[in-house]
């Protein structure tokens, strides 16, 4: 039995040994998302994302929930995210690869200016300082979109409403 579990553990590590899959785990850690939302956040094409999601479902890392015509993905067990987080903290310690997390990063809930996702600053995928302000992002695609045109998103959180992870302007038209 122990040998079988070691083999399964090896298989899981092979599956998650991919940056996009690690990002997917972080995105789904405390929420459910559909393919469109994840593709936008990860800056990845839907067919490519679907391949990642299929592999992760085959290895029982993800589950789906259907709501009408939409399919939402969640982690099958949040212990996977905890394991990834433990490895992340191990790497920070062993390779001195991360800044100390200050108290001001531990508690505030921030909003990704690109997709509108709310997250803890300490759990953000990335952050960017722009014009004396720090912006936090849930995934690589949101960081890339912001870096391509930071002025577009700079004050958007004050003038926009967030609905289902999509930023909408006060006239309810989608922000491009």
Secondary structure, 3 states (H helix, E strand, C coil): CHHHHHHHHHHHHHHHCCHHHHHHHHHCCCCCEEHHHHHHHHCCCHHHHHHHHHHHHHCCCEEEEEECCEEEEEECCCHHHHHHHHHHHHHHHHHCCCCCCCHHHHHCEEECCCCCCEEEHHHCCEEEEECCEEEEECCHHHHHHHHHCHHHHHCHHHHEEEECCEEEECCCCECC
